[in-house]
Amino acid sequence: MRYHDFVEKTKIQDMRNIFETCNSSSDFIPEPLRAFYMASNPINVEVMLEDYSQIKFYPISELKNLQEDYDLPADSFCFATNNSDPVFIKEGKIFTMPHDGNTQYEFLSDNFDNYLKLLISQMR
């Protein structure tokens, strides 16, 4: 996927959305997310969807701390929130789950690139 399409769409939606290239270590980021973060590190990015939910992406500098904020399934990696609920990757697939103690998680997409395409299609 061309991450540029997602970046441009988010900037059109709100010009306060800021992305930067990343020069810091990204070894801790799962492979399916790494290219996105290296090319388009979301410094301050929130996306409003048609259903009025807001997806907040976190910059690489906050990702390690973000993992501690939620009780996620093993081998999961949180990279965003949807109205404060974690959005995470597990075994290459994208999921979310309520942060109210419910351990059931909901499938969002079969991979990260398709998740970004889904967001593009649902942006207000």
Legacy VTK file of the C-alpha trace (Angstrom):
# vtk DataFile Version 3.0
C-alpha trace
ASCII
DATASET POLYDATA
POINTS 124 float
0.000 0.000 0.000
1.071 3.533 -0.584
0.955 5.047 2.893
0.995 8.442 1.224
-2.699 7.948 0.321
-3.640 7.510 3.978
-1.463 10.431 5.084
-2.925 12.767 2.481
-6.511 11.759 3.248
-5.996 12.414 6.964
-4.438 15.817 6.245
-7.371 16.730 4.013
-9.722 15.754 6.815
-7.802 17.820 9.380
-4.673 19.782 8.549
-3.572 19.476 12.199
-2.734 15.796 11.546
1.051 15.556 11.532
3.296 12.763 10.239
7.087 12.631 10.128
9.683 10.168 8.962
11.252 8.270 11.847
14.952 7.840 12.519
14.708 6.079 15.880
14.892 2.360 16.516
11.820 0.464 15.390
12.923 -3.077 16.253
10.155 -3.456 18.832
7.400 -2.684 16.308
5.840 -5.720 14.594
6.999 -6.121 10.999
3.581 -5.390 9.401
3.604 -1.899 11.007
7.299 -1.049 10.701
7.355 0.374 7.158
4.413 2.636 7.961
6.070 3.968 11.107
9.416 4.539 9.422
7.863 6.465 6.521
4.860 8.074 8.227
5.303 8.232 11.988
1.944 9.650 13.224
3.079 12.458 15.544
-0.396 13.872 16.147
-3.074 12.049 14.171
-6.782 11.549 14.813
-9.192 10.349 12.163
-12.957 10.909 12.306
-15.047 8.157 10.715
-18.576 8.337 9.279
-19.992 6.769 12.463
-18.339 9.599 14.466
-15.797 7.290 16.055
-12.298 8.707 16.343
-9.167 6.701 15.676
-6.053 8.076 17.346
-2.699 6.832 16.081
0.268 6.972 18.438
3.817 7.986 17.499
6.695 5.579 17.835
7.878 7.460 20.938
4.661 6.512 22.798
4.125 2.943 21.596
6.069 1.176 24.352
4.087 2.953 27.072
0.830 2.352 25.215
1.328 -1.417 25.551
1.131 -1.053 29.335
-2.168 0.851 29.248
-4.301 -2.109 28.154
-4.689 -5.744 29.156
-4.327 -7.211 25.668
-4.133 -10.816 24.494
-0.632 -12.326 24.425
1.537 -11.347 21.447
-0.608 -8.290 20.675
0.681 -4.828 19.855
-1.466 -1.723 20.297
-0.810 1.136 17.857
-4.040 3.155 17.983
-7.251 3.690 19.915
-10.860 3.920 18.793
-12.683 6.181 21.237
-10.140 5.054 23.868
-10.531 1.342 23.059
-7.265 -0.266 21.918
-6.688 -1.084 18.253
-4.028 -3.763 17.998
-2.328 -6.243 15.737
-2.237 -9.934 16.620
-0.902 -12.570 14.243
-0.997 -9.996 11.420
-4.698 -9.205 11.877
-6.208 -6.025 13.306
-8.590 -6.129 16.274
-10.151 -3.915 18.917
-11.733 -4.617 22.272
-13.451 -2.587 24.952
-11.186 -1.492 27.765
-13.933 -2.054 30.367
-12.603 -5.450 31.434
-14.344 -7.427 28.689
-11.764 -9.769 27.147
-13.661 -10.406 23.909
-11.973 -8.794 20.962
-13.485 -7.776 17.653
-11.930 -8.430 14.235
-11.427 -5.276 12.144
-9.227 -6.288 9.214
-7.134 -9.138 7.847
-3.978 -6.946 7.775
-2.673 -3.458 8.525
-2.701 -2.197 4.932
-6.340 -3.213 4.517
-7.151 -1.551 7.833
-5.791 1.744 6.494
-7.811 1.281 3.295
-10.907 0.650 5.432
-10.272 3.864 7.349
-9.832 5.820 4.123
-13.180 4.499 2.861
-14.955 5.403 6.123
-13.516 8.867 6.744
-15.948 11.732 6.973
LINES 1 125
124 0 1 2 3 4 5 6 7 8 9 10 11 12 13 14 15 16 17 18 19 20 21 22 23 24 25 26 27 28 29 30 31 32 33 34 35 36 37 38 39 40 41 42 43 44 45 46 47 48 49 50 51 52 53 54 55 56 57 58 59 60 61 62 63 64 65 66 67 68 69 70 71 72 73 74 75 76 77 78 79 80 81 82 83 84 85 86 87 88 89 90 91 92 93 94 95 96 97 98 99 100 101 102 103 104 105 106 107 108 109 110 111 112 113 114 115 116 117 118 119 120 121 122 123
